[in-house]
Amino acid sequence: MADQLTEWATRVAETELSAALPRRWAHSLGVAERAVGIRRLLGADAGLLAAAATLHDVGYAPRLAVTGFHPLDGARFLRDGHGADERLVRLVANHSFALLEAEERGLRDELASEFPLLKEPLLVDALVHCDMTTTPDGGRTSARERITEIINRYGADSVVGRFIRRAAPEILASVRRIEAALAAQPR
């Protein structure tokens, strides 16, 4: 079942991103690869993490960009267009502290009421870790370097720049929790 979910997620994300936004597609593939690398932490939820990692940026696809806020647009597409699993949709909607960016965009209430944050901290942290340790081209990086790259790309005073600076302490804490959990795992 997990393999089917991951295969479906890959087909959907590839269809929406590979031609229109190849760099975003490369990032999504890198995030998915990171998810595979930490699957031992998640047990039965490893497939769900891999699917969310693959689909987390699908809302950037030009044909899906209704609000211009990719977590919300992607989650709505997955829910309304595909009837996707609620946990998957909520992970995509809230990935990497999207609620803080939603505040910057005046969409907090809309995102929070439509797609409440999952009460599964390990799964939420795992997706943050995968996203925030992957470069825009799909390579590996540190969370600190990724945050700096985002600020430099968008500008410190942009909506995204303000959001990422606010989210940075939470992002770094999520990444530390996953790294600690991985270090505690038997090899």
Buried (B, 14 or more C-beta within 10 A) or exposed (E): EBEEBBBBBBEBBBEBBBEBBEEBBBBBBBBBBBBEBBBEBBEEBBBBBBBBBBBBBBBBBEEBBEBEBBBBBBBBBBBEEBEBBEBBBBBBBBBBBBBBBBBBBEBBEBBBEBBEBBEBEBBBBBBBBBBBBBBBEBEEBEBBEBBBBBBEEBEEEBBBBBBBBBBBEBBBEBBEBBBEBBEEEEE
